Amino acid sequence: MGTFIGVVAIIIGIGALTALLVAVSAVWKGFVLLMLWKWFIVPIFGLPELPLVAAIGVGMVISFLTYQQIESKSNEDEDKGVHLAKSLGMLILYPAIVLFFGWIVHLFM
């Protein structure tokens, strides 16, 4: 019985961690979209600034419509830790890099 409870606790913990990472990623990507919108869309097209909640929603719609599954060679070829690091990199680092280069381009406008 103790083993079963431990397995259930691990599954619940992984589910909670996944939900937290998805939420943090959505807010982070929404913030990046908000800043890019403010730097480029507002001055060029004269549209109003995008509130954070709207930016999160628009970012989620864009992610849903443009989702691409990248298949790895084999699940056995890659360590689970390496796969997790790559996934976290895409969730956190990629938007940060886009924000950084957007900021640089914005300085030239």
MOPAC internal coordinates of N, CA, C and O (Angstrom, degrees):
PM7 1SCF
backbone

  N    0.0000 0     0.00 0     0.00 0    0    0    0
  C    1.4555 1     0.00 0     0.00 0    1    0    0
  C    1.5268 1   110.75 1     0.00 0    2    1    0
  O    1.2310 1   120.41 1   141.73 1    3    2    1
  N    1.3475 1   116.83 1   -38.27 1    3    2    1
  C    1.4611 1   120.25 1  -179.19 1    5    3    2
  C    1.5140 1   112.37 1   -64.50 1    6    5    3
  O    1.2310 1   120.09 1   143.57 1    7    6    5
  N    1.3251 1   117.44 1   -36.43 1    7    6    5
  C    1.4550 1   121.65 1   178.98 1    9    7    6
  C    1.5262 1   110.79 1   -65.87 1   10    9    7
  O    1.2310 1   120.75 1   138.94 1   11   10    9
  N    1.3370 1   116.16 1   -41.06 1   11   10    9
  C    1.4579 1   120.92 1   178.95 1   13   11   10
  C    1.5268 1   110.87 1   -61.35 1   14   13   11
  O    1.2310 1   120.50 1   135.31 1   15   14   13
  N    1.3305 1   116.65 1   -44.69 1   15   14   13
  C    1.4629 1   121.03 1   179.71 1   17   15   14
  C    1.5242 1   110.26 1   -64.25 1   18   17   15
  O    1.2310 1   120.58 1   141.28 1   19   18   17
  N    1.3282 1   116.50 1   -38.72 1   19   18   17
  C    1.4616 1   119.98 1   177.59 1   21   19   18
  C    1.5175 1   112.32 1   -63.56 1   22   21   19
  O    1.2310 1   120.12 1   139.16 1   23   22   21
  N    1.3240 1   117.37 1   -40.84 1   23   22   21
  C    1.4665 1   121.64 1   178.42 1   25   23   22
  C    1.5233 1   110.19 1   -65.85 1   26   25   23
  O    1.2310 1   120.35 1   136.57 1   27   26   25
  N    1.3162 1   116.93 1   -43.43 1   27   26   25
  C    1.4628 1   121.43 1   178.45 1   29   27   26
  C    1.5310 1   109.90 1   -61.99 1   30   29   27
  O    1.2310 1   120.26 1   137.63 1   31   30   29
  N    1.3297 1   117.10 1   -42.37 1   31   30   29
  C    1.4625 1   120.95 1   179.31 1   33   31   30
  C    1.5290 1   110.92 1   -63.18 1   34   33   31
  O    1.2310 1   120.13 1   140.38 1   35   34   33
  N    1.3141 1   117.35 1   -39.62 1   35   34   33
  C    1.4671 1   121.02 1   178.31 1   37   35   34
  C    1.5210 1   110.15 1   -65.61 1   38   37   35
  O    1.2310 1   119.89 1   136.74 1   39   38   37
  N    1.3074 1   117.81 1   -43.26 1   39   38   37
  C    1.4722 1   121.51 1   179.36 1   41   39   38
  C    1.5210 1   110.57 1   -63.23 1   42   41   39
  O    1.2310 1   120.21 1   136.75 1   43   42   41
  N    1.3319 1   117.21 1   -43.25 1   43   42   41
  C    1.4615 1   120.74 1   178.12 1   45   43   42
  C    1.5263 1   110.36 1   -64.85 1   46   45   43
  O    1.2310 1   120.32 1   139.24 1   47   46   45
  N    1.3155 1   117.00 1   -40.76 1   47   46   45
  C    1.4663 1   120.50 1   178.44 1   49   47   46
  C    1.5176 1   112.36 1   -63.42 1   50   49   47
  O    1.2310 1   120.38 1   137.13 1   51   50   49
  N    1.3268 1   116.89 1   -42.87 1   51   50   49
  C    1.4647 1   120.49 1   178.21 1   53   51   50
  C    1.5259 1   110.13 1   -65.03 1   54   53   51
  O    1.2310 1   120.27 1   139.31 1   55   54   53
  N    1.3190 1   117.10 1   -40.69 1   55   54   53
  C    1.4712 1   120.83 1   177.73 1   57   55   54
  C    1.5219 1   111.67 1   -63.45 1   58   57   55
  O    1.2310 1   120.40 1   137.31 1   59   58   57
  N    1.3301 1   116.83 1   -42.69 1   59   58   57
  C    1.4665 1   120.49 1   179.19 1   61   59   58
  C    1.5227 1   111.04 1   -66.19 1   62   61   59
  O    1.2310 1   120.17 1   138.40 1   63   62   61
  N    1.3257 1   117.28 1   -41.60 1   63   62   61
  C    1.4619 1   120.97 1   178.02 1   65   63   62
  C    1.5225 1   111.12 1   -64.00 1   66   65   63
  O    1.2310 1   120.39 1   138.83 1   67   66   65
  N    1.3144 1   116.86 1   -41.17 1   67   66   65
  C    1.4635 1   120.89 1   177.91 1   69   67   66
  C    1.5213 1   110.82 1   -62.90 1   70   69   67
  O    1.2310 1   120.16 1   135.23 1   71   70   69
  N    1.3257 1   117.30 1   -44.77 1   71   70   69
  C    1.4656 1   120.85 1   178.83 1   73   71   70
  C    1.5270 1   110.67 1   -62.23 1   74   73   71
  O    1.2310 1   120.22 1   139.66 1   75   74   73
  N    1.3207 1   117.19 1   -40.34 1   75   74   73
  C    1.4599 1   120.77 1   178.55 1   77   75   74
  C    1.5189 1   111.22 1   -64.36 1   78   77   75
  O    1.2310 1   120.31 1   135.82 1   79   78   77
  N    1.3452 1   117.02 1   -44.18 1   79   78   77
  C    1.4664 1   120.48 1   179.42 1   81   79   78
  C    1.5256 1   111.78 1   -64.30 1   82   81   79
  O    1.2310 1   120.05 1   141.49 1   83   82   81
  N    1.3224 1   117.52 1   -38.51 1   83   82   81
  C    1.4640 1   120.78 1   177.66 1   85   83   82
  C    1.5235 1   110.04 1   -64.57 1   86   85   83
  O    1.2310 1   120.10 1   137.63 1   87   86   85
  N    1.3256 1   117.42 1   -42.37 1   87   86   85
  C    1.4644 1   120.78 1  -179.86 1   89   87   86
  C    1.5288 1   111.00 1   -66.08 1   90   89   87
  O    1.2310 1   120.27 1   133.76 1   91   90   89
  N    1.3212 1   117.08 1   -46.24 1   91   90   89
  C    1.4724 1   120.42 1   179.65 1   93   91   90
  C    1.5271 1   110.09 1   -63.29 1   94   93   91
  O    1.2310 1   120.36 1   138.75 1   95   94   93
  N    1.3166 1   116.91 1   -41.25 1   95   94   93
  C    1.4592 1   121.22 1   179.00 1   97   95   94
  C    1.5259 1   110.94 1   -63.12 1   98   97   95
  O    1.2310 1   119.90 1   137.83 1   99   98   97
  N    1.3279 1   117.79 1   -42.17 1   99   98   97
  C    1.4675 1   121.25 1   179.75 1  101   99   98
  C    1.5249 1   110.92 1   -63.16 1  102  101   99
  O    1.2310 1   120.05 1   137.46 1  103  102  101
  N    1.3245 1   117.50 1   -42.54 1  103  102  101
  C    1.4625 1   120.87 1   179.08 1  105  103  102
  C    1.5269 1   110.49 1   -67.11 1  106  105  103
  O    1.2310 1   120.00 1   136.92 1  107  106  105
  N    1.3271 1   117.60 1   -43.08 1  107  106  105
  C    1.4650 1   122.25 1  -179.98 1  109  107  106
  C    1.5301 1   110.74 1   -62.46 1  110  109  107
  O    1.2310 1   120.65 1   132.68 1  111  110  109
  N    1.3404 1   116.37 1   -47.32 1  111  110  109
  C    1.4627 1   119.67 1   178.97 1  113  111  110
  C    1.5241 1   110.88 1   -66.18 1  114  113  111
  O    1.2310 1   120.05 1   144.87 1  115  114  113
  N    1.3192 1   117.51 1   -35.13 1  115  114  113
  C    1.4673 1   121.12 1   175.48 1  117  115  114
  C    1.5134 1   111.44 1   -63.04 1  118  117  115
  O    1.2310 1   120.55 1   138.64 1  119  118  117
  N    1.3291 1   116.56 1   -41.36 1  119  118  117
  C    1.4675 1   120.18 1   177.94 1  121  119  118
  C    1.5246 1   110.81 1   -63.73 1  122  121  119
  O    1.2310 1   120.43 1   137.06 1  123  122  121
  N    1.3350 1   116.79 1   -42.94 1  123  122  121
  C    1.4682 1   120.48 1   178.87 1  125  123  122
  C    1.5277 1   109.72 1   -61.98 1  126  125  123
  O    1.2310 1   119.97 1   135.76 1  127  126  125
  N    1.3354 1   117.67 1   -44.24 1  127  126  125
  C    1.4635 1   121.32 1   177.45 1  129  127  126
  C    1.5220 1   110.97 1   -61.73 1  130  129  127
  O    1.2310 1   120.15 1   138.08 1  131  130  129
  N    1.3203 1   117.32 1   -41.92 1  131  130  129
  C    1.4633 1   121.82 1   178.21 1  133  131  130
  C    1.5246 1   110.82 1   -57.64 1  134  133  131
  O    1.2310 1   120.40 1   134.26 1  135  134  133
  N    1.3248 1   116.84 1   -45.74 1  135  134  133
  C    1.4607 1   120.64 1  -178.51 1  137  135  134
  C    1.5308 1   111.41 1   -68.33 1  138  137  135
  O    1.2310 1   120.33 1   135.41 1  139  138  137
  N    1.3217 1   116.97 1   -44.59 1  139  138  137
  C    1.4640 1   119.68 1   178.34 1  141  139  138
  C    1.5225 1   110.84 1   -62.41 1  142  141  139
  O    1.2310 1   120.27 1   140.50 1  143  142  141
  N    1.3212 1   117.10 1   -39.50 1  143  142  141
  C    1.4592 1   122.14 1   177.60 1  145  143  142
  C    1.5315 1   110.05 1   -61.13 1  146  145  143
  O    1.2310 1   121.47 1   134.28 1  147  146  145
  N    1.3298 1   114.80 1   -45.72 1  147  146  145
  C    1.4672 1   119.93 1  -178.50 1  149  147  146
  C    1.5244 1   111.49 1   -65.70 1  150  149  147
  O    1.2310 1   120.30 1   142.48 1  151  150  149
  N    1.3239 1   117.02 1   -37.52 1  151  150  149
  C    1.4569 1   120.70 1  -177.55 1  153  151  150
  C    1.5233 1   113.55 1   -76.44 1  154  153  151
  O    1.2310 1   120.09 1   145.54 1  155  154  153
  N    1.3316 1   117.44 1   -34.46 1  155  154  153
  C    1.4625 1   119.81 1  -171.40 1  157  155  154
  C    1.5260 1   114.48 1  -116.20 1  158  157  155
  O    1.2310 1   119.39 1   132.87 1  159  158  157
  N    1.3004 1   118.78 1   -47.13 1  159  158  157
  C    1.4708 1   121.10 1  -173.69 1  161  159  158
  C    1.5228 1   111.54 1   -74.32 1  162  161  159
  O    1.2310 1   120.09 1   136.59 1  163  162  161
  N    1.3296 1   117.43 1   -43.41 1  163  162  161
  C    1.4696 1   120.69 1  -177.91 1  165  163  162
  C    1.5325 1   111.35 1   -61.42 1  166  165  163
  O    1.2310 1   118.86 1   128.01 1  167  166  165
  N    1.3437 1   119.78 1   -51.99 1  167  166  165
  C    1.4639 1   117.72 1  -178.33 1  169  167  166
  C    1.5355 1   114.40 1   -71.54 1  170  169  167
  O    1.2310 1   119.79 1   148.09 1  171  170  169
  N    1.3170 1   118.01 1   -31.91 1  171  170  169
  C    1.4668 1   120.28 1  -176.64 1  173  171  170
  C    1.5272 1   111.55 1   -77.80 1  174  173  171
  O    1.2310 1   120.26 1   133.13 1  175  174  173
  N    1.3307 1   117.12 1   -46.87 1  175  174  173
  C    1.4605 1   121.02 1  -174.08 1  177  175  174
  C    1.5263 1   113.20 1  -104.78 1  178  177  175
  O    1.2310 1   119.58 1   173.44 1  179  178  177
  N    1.3176 1   118.41 1    -6.56 1  179  178  177
  C    1.4539 1   121.68 1   178.88 1  181  179  178
  C    1.5231 1   114.09 1    70.11 1  182  181  179
  O    1.2310 1   120.23 1  -158.03 1  183  182  181
  N    1.3138 1   117.17 1    21.97 1  183  182  181
  C    1.4612 1   120.16 1   178.38 1  185  183  182
  C    1.5301 1   109.71 1   -81.81 1  186  185  183
  O    1.2310 1   120.37 1   -22.09 1  187  186  185
  N    1.3365 1   116.90 1   157.91 1  187  186  185
  C    1.4715 1   119.14 1   179.48 1  189  187  186
  C    1.5289 1   111.27 1   -68.56 1  190  189  187
  O    1.2310 1   121.39 1   -20.34 1  191  190  189
  N    1.3401 1   114.94 1   159.66 1  191  190  189
  C    1.4651 1   119.91 1   176.62 1  193  191  190
  C    1.5215 1   109.27 1   -65.87 1  194  193  191
  O    1.2310 1   121.36 1   -26.47 1  195  194  193
  N    1.3038 1   115.00 1   153.53 1  195  194  193
  C    1.4605 1   122.35 1  -178.25 1  197  195  194
  C    1.5274 1   108.81 1   -96.98 1  198  197  195
  O    1.2310 1   119.73 1   -57.43 1  199  198  197
  N    1.3555 1   118.12 1   122.57 1  199  198  197
  C    1.4674 1   119.03 1   175.22 1  201  199  198
  C    1.5323 1   110.25 1   -66.49 1  202  201  199
  O    1.2310 1   120.58 1   -21.89 1  203  202  201
  N    1.3208 1   116.49 1   158.11 1  203  202  201
  C    1.4657 1   121.03 1  -176.34 1  205  203  202
  C    1.5230 1   112.31 1   -58.15 1  206  205  203
  O    1.2310 1   120.03 1   135.96 1  207  206  205
  N    1.3210 1   117.55 1   -44.04 1  207  206  205
  C    1.4675 1   119.88 1  -178.18 1  209  207  206
  C    1.5313 1   110.37 1   -63.93 1  210  209  207
  O    1.2310 1   120.19 1   139.00 1  211  210  209
  N    1.3277 1   117.25 1   -41.00 1  211  210  209
  C    1.4679 1   120.17 1   177.26 1  213  211  210
  C    1.5255 1   110.59 1   -65.82 1  214  213  211
  O    1.2310 1   120.21 1   141.35 1  215  214  213
  N    1.3285 1   117.21 1   -38.65 1  215  214  213
  C    1.4660 1   120.75 1   178.74 1  217  215  214
  C    1.5284 1   110.89 1   -64.68 1  218  217  215
  O    1.2310 1   120.21 1   141.35 1  219  218  217
  N    1.3165 1   117.20 1   -38.65 1  219  218  217
  C    1.4666 1   120.66 1   176.77 1  221  219  218
  C    1.5252 1   109.30 1   -62.62 1  222  221  219
  O    1.2310 1   120.13 1   133.78 1  223  222  221
  N    1.3222 1   117.37 1   -46.22 1  223  222  221
  C    1.4620 1   121.22 1   179.43 1  225  223  222
  C    1.5138 1   112.57 1   -62.91 1  226  225  223
  O    1.2310 1   120.14 1   134.04 1  227  226  225
  N    1.3278 1   117.33 1   -45.96 1  227  226  225
  C    1.4662 1   120.68 1   178.82 1  229  227  226
  C    1.5280 1   110.03 1   -63.29 1  230  229  227
  O    1.2310 1   120.50 1   138.30 1  231  230  229
  N    1.3274 1   116.65 1   -41.70 1  231  230  229
  C    1.4624 1   120.18 1   177.84 1  233  231  230
  C    1.5182 1   112.24 1   -61.56 1  234  233  231
  O    1.2310 1   120.33 1   141.31 1  235  234  233
  N    1.3276 1   116.97 1   -38.69 1  235  234  233
  C    1.4652 1   120.38 1   178.70 1  237  235  234
  C    1.5304 1   110.68 1   -67.59 1  238  237  235
  O    1.2310 1   120.20 1   140.36 1  239  238  237
  N    1.3297 1   117.21 1   -39.64 1  239  238  237
  C    1.4649 1   120.32 1   177.75 1  241  239  238
  C    1.5248 1   110.20 1   -64.18 1  242  241  239
  O    1.2310 1   120.37 1   135.03 1  243  242  241
  N    1.3271 1   116.89 1   -44.97 1  243  242  241
  C    1.4654 1   120.72 1   179.03 1  245  243  242
  C    1.5305 1   110.14 1   -61.87 1  246  245  243
  O    1.2310 1   120.22 1   135.91 1  247  246  245
  N    1.3327 1   117.19 1   -44.09 1  247  246  245
  C    1.4679 1   120.28 1   178.62 1  249  247  246
  C    1.5189 1   111.32 1   -61.94 1  250  249  247
  O    1.2310 1   120.65 1   140.24 1  251  250  249
  N    1.3129 1   116.36 1   -39.76 1  251  250  249
  C    1.4618 1   120.13 1   179.61 1  253  251  250
  C    1.5243 1   111.15 1   -65.35 1  254  253  251
  O    1.2310 1   120.57 1   136.56 1  255  254  253
  N    1.3223 1   116.52 1   -43.44 1  255  254  253
  C    1.4650 1   120.58 1  -176.51 1  257  255  254
  C    1.5266 1   113.17 1   -74.90 1  258  257  255
  O    1.2310 1   120.06 1   155.42 1  259  258  257
  N    1.3251 1   117.49 1   -24.58 1  259  258  257
  C    1.4679 1   120.44 1  -175.72 1  261  259  258
  C    1.5250 1   112.75 1  -113.15 1  262  261  259
  O    1.2310 1   119.57 1  -164.96 1  263  262  261
  N    1.3216 1   118.42 1    15.04 1  263  262  261
  C    1.4674 1   121.99 1  -177.61 1  265  263  262
  C    1.5230 1   110.20 1   -60.75 1  266  265  263
  O    1.2310 1   120.94 1   -45.98 1  267  266  265
  N    1.3261 1   115.82 1   134.02 1  267  266  265
  C    1.4582 1   121.45 1   177.47 1  269  267  266
  C    1.5209 1   108.28 1  -131.95 1  270  269  267
  O    1.2310 1   120.87 1   -51.55 1  271  270  269
  N    1.3044 1   115.93 1   128.45 1  271  270  269
  C    1.4629 1   121.73 1   177.66 1  273  271  270
  C    1.5250 1   108.22 1   -86.88 1  274  273  271
  O    1.2310 1   120.39 1   -57.66 1  275  274  273
  N    1.3089 1   116.86 1   122.34 1  275  274  273
  C    1.4564 1   121.33 1   177.23 1  277  275  274
  C    1.5194 1   106.97 1  -100.29 1  278  277  275
  O    1.2310 1   121.20 1   -63.96 1  279  278  277
  N    1.3101 1   115.30 1   116.04 1  279  278  277
  C    1.4541 1   119.78 1  -177.33 1  281  279  278
  C    1.5155 1   110.03 1   -87.68 1  282  281  279
  O    1.2310 1   121.19 1   -47.04 1  283  282  281
  N    1.3274 1   115.33 1   132.96 1  283  282  281
  C    1.4592 1   119.50 1   175.10 1  285  283  282
  C    1.5196 1   108.83 1   -87.02 1  286  285  283
  O    1.2310 1   120.79 1   -14.50 1  287  286  285
  N    1.3327 1   116.10 1   165.50 1  287  286  285
  C    1.4652 1   121.08 1  -178.38 1  289  287  286
  C    1.5269 1   110.66 1   -56.69 1  290  289  287
  O    1.2310 1   121.61 1   129.19 1  291  290  289
  N    1.2999 1   114.52 1   -50.81 1  291  290  289
  C    1.4595 1   119.47 1  -179.73 1  293  291  290
  C    1.5190 1   108.18 1  -160.97 1  294  293  291
  O    1.2310 1   120.52 1   -36.03 1  295  294  293
  N    1.3056 1   116.61 1   143.97 1  295  294  293
  C    1.4580 1   120.23 1   178.82 1  297  295  294
  C    1.5229 1   111.57 1   -64.46 1  298  297  295
  O    1.2310 1   120.57 1   152.68 1  299  298  297
  N    1.3255 1   116.52 1   -27.32 1  299  298  297
  C    1.4581 1   120.01 1  -177.63 1  301  299  298
  C    1.5194 1   112.07 1   -79.32 1  302  301  299
  O    1.2310 1   120.03 1   158.07 1  303  302  301
  N    1.3416 1   117.55 1   -21.93 1  303  302  301
  C    1.4604 1   120.83 1  -178.00 1  305  303  302
  C    1.5273 1   112.15 1   -72.50 1  306  305  303
  O    1.2310 1   119.81 1   154.62 1  307  306  305
  N    1.3066 1   117.98 1   -25.38 1  307  306  305
  C    1.4508 1   121.15 1  -173.46 1  309  307  306
  C    1.5255 1   110.59 1  -113.35 1  310  309  307
  O    1.2310 1   121.03 1   -47.07 1  311  310  309
  N    1.2957 1   115.63 1   132.93 1  311  310  309
  C    1.4555 1   121.44 1   176.79 1  313  311  310
  C    1.5270 1   108.74 1   -65.28 1  314  313  311
  O    1.2310 1   120.27 1   -34.73 1  315  314  313
  N    1.3091 1   117.10 1   145.27 1  315  314  313
  C    1.4638 1   120.49 1  -179.36 1  317  315  314
  C    1.5266 1   111.38 1   -63.18 1  318  317  315
  O    1.2310 1   119.77 1   147.12 1  319  318  317
  N    1.3186 1   118.04 1   -32.88 1  319  318  317
  C    1.4523 1   121.18 1   177.17 1  321  319  318
  C    1.5188 1   111.92 1   -65.84 1  322  321  319
  O    1.2310 1   120.45 1   140.66 1  323  322  321
  N    1.3285 1   116.75 1   -39.34 1  323  322  321
  C    1.4638 1   121.13 1   177.55 1  325  323  322
  C    1.5261 1   110.07 1   -65.91 1  326  325  323
  O    1.2310 1   120.73 1   138.34 1  327  326  325
  N    1.3261 1   116.20 1   -41.66 1  327  326  325
  C    1.4631 1   120.56 1   178.60 1  329  327  326
  C    1.5317 1   110.42 1   -63.15 1  330  329  327
  O    1.2310 1   120.18 1   137.31 1  331  330  329
  N    1.3262 1   117.26 1   -42.69 1  331  330  329
  C    1.4631 1   121.51 1   178.35 1  333  331  330
  C    1.5184 1   110.83 1   -63.19 1  334  333  331
  O    1.2310 1   120.15 1   137.55 1  335  334  333
  N    1.3338 1   117.31 1   -42.45 1  335  334  333
  C    1.4698 1   121.08 1   178.80 1  337  335  334
  C    1.5230 1   110.98 1   -62.46 1  338  337  335
  O    1.2310 1   120.05 1   138.42 1  339  338  337
  N    1.3310 1   117.52 1   -41.58 1  339  338  337
  C    1.4627 1   120.78 1   178.18 1  341  339  338
  C    1.5314 1   110.77 1   -63.99 1  342  341  339
  O    1.2310 1   120.83 1   138.02 1  343  342  341
  N    1.3222 1   116.01 1   -41.98 1  343  342  341
  C    1.4622 1   120.24 1  -179.58 1  345  343  342
  C    1.5252 1   110.98 1   -64.85 1  346  345  343
  O    1.2310 1   120.36 1   135.82 1  347  346  345
  N    1.3266 1   116.93 1   -44.18 1  347  346  345
  C    1.4682 1   119.95 1   177.94 1  349  347  346
  C    1.5220 1   110.77 1   -64.91 1  350  349  347
  O    1.2310 1   120.53 1   143.73 1  351  350  349
  N    1.3294 1   116.59 1   -36.27 1  351  350  349
  C    1.4567 1   120.16 1   176.67 1  353  351  350
  C    1.5169 1   111.70 1   -60.51 1  354  353  351
  O    1.2310 1   120.65 1   137.85 1  355  354  353
  N    1.3227 1   116.36 1   -42.15 1  355  354  353
  C    1.4637 1   119.83 1   179.03 1  357  355  354
  C    1.5216 1   111.44 1   -68.96 1  358  357  355
  O    1.2310 1   120.08 1   146.92 1  359  358  357
  N    1.3258 1   117.46 1   -33.08 1  359  358  357
  C    1.4611 1   120.52 1  -179.44 1  361  359  358
  C    1.5252 1   112.19 1   -74.68 1  362  361  359
  O    1.2310 1   120.05 1   141.92 1  363  362  361
  N    1.3242 1   117.50 1   -38.08 1  363  362  361
  C    1.4599 1   121.37 1  -172.22 1  365  363  362
  C    1.5264 1   112.64 1  -108.72 1  366  365  363
  O    1.2310 1   119.98 1   130.05 1  367  366  365
  N    1.3153 1   117.64 1   -49.95 1  367  366  365
  C    1.4600 1   120.31 1  -172.82 1  369  367  366
  C    1.5220 1   113.85 1   -73.56 1  370  369  367
  O    1.2310 1   119.63 1   139.33 1  371  370  369
  N    1.3279 1   118.32 1   -40.67 1  371  370  369
  C    1.4570 1   120.25 1  -177.73 1  373  371  370
  C    1.5353 1   111.70 1   -59.25 1  374  373  371
  O    1.2310 1   118.88 1   130.85 1  375  374  373
  N    1.3536 1   119.75 1   -49.15 1  375  374  373
  C    1.4692 1   118.65 1   176.62 1  377  375  374
  C    1.5347 1   112.38 1   -61.80 1  378  377  375
  O    1.2310 1   120.07 1   146.71 1  379  378  377
  N    1.3392 1   117.47 1   -33.29 1  379  378  377
  C    1.4639 1   120.19 1   178.36 1  381  379  378
  C    1.5288 1   110.94 1   -65.79 1  382  381  379
  O    1.2310 1   120.34 1   140.04 1  383  382  381
  N    1.3252 1   116.96 1   -39.96 1  383  382  381
  C    1.4629 1   120.82 1   178.54 1  385  383  382
  C    1.5216 1   110.00 1   -66.67 1  386  385  383
  O    1.2310 1   120.04 1   137.16 1  387  386  385
  N    1.3265 1   117.53 1   -42.84 1  387  386  385
  C    1.4651 1   121.33 1   177.75 1  389  387  386
  C    1.5291 1   110.07 1   -61.57 1  390  389  387
  O    1.2310 1   120.29 1   136.69 1  391  390  389
  N    1.3277 1   117.05 1   -43.31 1  391  390  389
  C    1.4641 1   121.18 1   178.48 1  393  391  390
  C    1.5213 1   110.89 1   -62.16 1  394  393  391
  O    1.2310 1   120.13 1   137.13 1  395  394  393
  N    1.3220 1   117.35 1   -42.87 1  395  394  393
  C    1.4668 1   121.44 1  -179.66 1  397  395  394
  C    1.5240 1   111.06 1   -61.63 1  398  397  395
  O    1.2310 1   120.23 1   130.42 1  399  398  397
  N    1.3361 1   117.16 1   -49.58 1  399  398  397
  C    1.4576 1   119.29 1  -178.99 1  401  399  398
  C    1.5300 1   111.68 1   -70.20 1  402  401  399
  O    1.2310 1   120.06 1   147.90 1  403  402  401
  N    1.3243 1   117.49 1   -32.10 1  403  402  401
  C    1.4655 1   120.41 1   173.23 1  405  403  402
  C    1.5153 1   111.16 1   -63.15 1  406  405  403
  O    1.2310 1   120.35 1   140.28 1  407  406  405
  N    1.3196 1   116.94 1   -39.72 1  407  406  405
  C    1.4611 1   121.40 1   177.92 1  409  407  406
  C    1.5308 1   110.71 1   -62.35 1  410  409  407
  O    1.2310 1   121.02 1   137.26 1  411  410  409
  N    1.3419 1   115.65 1   -42.74 1  411  410  409
  C    1.4691 1   119.82 1   179.15 1  413  411  410
  C    1.5356 1   110.03 1   -62.36 1  414  413  411
  O    1.2310 1   120.12 1   132.33 1  415  414  413
  N    1.3273 1   117.37 1   -47.67 1  415  414  413
  C    1.4670 1   120.96 1  -179.83 1  417  415  414
  C    1.5296 1   109.75 1   -62.16 1  418  417  415
  O    1.2310 1   120.61 1   140.05 1  419  418  417
  N    1.3152 1   116.44 1   -39.95 1  419  418  417
  C    1.4687 1   122.14 1  -179.88 1  421  419  418
  C    1.5310 1   111.59 1   -59.45 1  422  421  419
  O    1.2310 1   120.31 1   147.71 1  423  422  421
  N    1.3343 1   117.01 1   -32.29 1  423  422  421
  C    1.4585 1   119.82 1  -179.82 1  425  423  422
  C    1.5244 1   112.58 1   -66.49 1  426  425  423
  O    1.2310 1   120.06 1   158.81 1  427  426  425
  N    1.3217 1   117.49 1   -21.19 1  427  426  425
  C    1.4587 1   121.43 1  -179.17 1  429  427  426
  C    1.5296 1   112.96 1   -91.85 1  430  429  427
  O    1.2310 1   120.19 1  -179.91 1  431  430  429
  N    1.3119 1   117.25 1     0.09 1  431  430  429
  C    1.4750 1   120.00 1  -179.25 1  433  431  430
  C    1.5174 1   110.55 1   -88.13 1  434  433  431
  O    1.2310 1   120.10 1   180.00 1  435  434  433

